[in-house]
């Protein structure tokens, strides 16, 4: 799905939008270099959301599919982060609450 979205982006991107993507990418590189993993992850989400905004204008089915997948990935990340901050006794209850 993402490769289809990328094709649409490449086909339709403007120079201003490309500059914005490059800025986000540079911010993400700097965040990783500086040890800001959480910030880098947020910037990764921002980068992909920006890419997603191009596909949403051109293909509604693709946009809905990508959005659904991104929500699932975000949910999995959130659960993983919360589990890493909780004792094992709390992990089982969080896993059972996780739903896709």
C-alpha positions as CSV (number, residue, x, y, z in Angstrom):
1,X,0.0,0.0,0.0
2,X,2.7,2.5,0.9
3,X,4.4,1.9,-2.5
4,X,1.2,2.9,-4.2
5,X,0.9,6.0,-2.0
6,X,4.5,6.9,-2.8
7,X,3.8,6.6,-6.6
8,X,0.9,9.1,-6.1
9,X,3.2,11.4,-4.1
10,X,5.9,11.3,-6.7
11,X,3.4,12.0,-9.5
12,X,1.8,14.9,-7.7
13,X,4.2,16.5,-5.3
14,X,5.1,20.2,-5.6
15,X,8.5,21.7,-4.9
16,X,7.1,23.3,-1.7
17,X,5.8,20.0,-0.5
18,X,9.1,18.3,-1.2
19,X,10.9,20.9,0.8
20,X,8.6,20.3,3.7
21,X,9.3,16.5,3.6
22,X,13.0,17.2,3.5
23,X,12.7,19.4,6.5
24,X,10.8,16.8,8.5
25,X,13.4,14.2,7.4
26,X,16.3,16.4,8.6
27,X,14.6,17.0,11.9
28,X,14.1,13.3,12.4
29,X,17.8,12.6,11.6
30,X,18.8,15.2,14.1
31,X,16.5,13.8,16.8
32,X,18.0,10.3,16.4
33,X,21.5,11.7,16.4
34,X,20.8,13.7,19.6
35,X,19.2,10.6,21.3
36,X,15.7,11.9,21.0
37,X,14.1,8.6,20.1
38,X,10.6,9.6,21.1
39,X,10.8,12.9,19.2
40,X,12.2,10.9,16.1
41,X,9.2,8.6,16.3
42,X,6.8,11.5,16.4
43,X,8.6,13.0,13.4
44,X,8.3,9.7,11.6
45,X,4.6,9.8,12.1
46,X,4.5,13.4,10.9
47,X,6.5,12.5,7.8
48,X,4.2,9.6,6.9
49,X,1.0,11.6,7.7
50,X,2.3,14.3,5.3
51,X,2.8,11.6,2.7
52,X,-0.6,10.2,3.5
53,X,-2.2,13.6,2.9
54,X,-1.2,13.4,-0.8
55,X,-2.8,10.0,-1.4
56,X,-6.0,11.0,0.4
57,X,-6.7,13.5,-2.3
58,X,-6.3,11.1,-5.2
59,X,-7.6,7.7,-4.0
60,X,-10.2,7.4,-1.3
61,X,-9.9,3.6,-1.0
62,X,-6.1,3.7,-0.7
63,X,-6.3,6.5,1.8
64,X,-8.8,4.6,4.0
65,X,-6.7,1.5,3.9
66,X,-3.5,3.3,4.7
67,X,-5.2,5.2,7.6
68,X,-6.5,1.9,9.0
69,X,-3.1,0.3,8.9
70,X,-1.4,3.4,10.4
71,X,-3.9,3.3,13.3
72,X,-3.1,-0.3,14.0
73,X,0.7,0.4,13.9
74,X,0.2,3.3,16.3
75,X,-1.9,1.2,18.6
76,X,0.8,-1.5,18.7
77,X,3.5,1.1,19.4
78,X,1.4,2.6,22.2
79,X,0.8,-0.8,23.8
80,X,4.5,-1.7,23.4
81,X,5.5,1.6,25.1
82,X,3.1,1.2,27.9
83,X,4.2,-2.5,28.5
84,X,7.8,-1.5,28.7
85,X,6.9,0.9,31.6
86,X,4.8,-1.5,33.6
87,X,5.6,-4.6,35.8
88,X,4.8,-8.0,34.3
89,X,1.7,-8.3,36.5
90,X,0.2,-5.3,34.6
91,X,1.3,-6.6,31.2
92,X,-1.2,-9.4,31.0
93,X,-4.1,-7.1,31.7
94,X,-2.9,-4.6,29.0
95,X,-2.4,-7.3,26.4
96,X,-5.9,-8.6,27.0
97,X,-7.3,-5.1,26.6
98,X,-5.4,-4.5,23.4
99,X,-7.7,-4.8,20.4
100,X,-7.3,-4.3,16.7
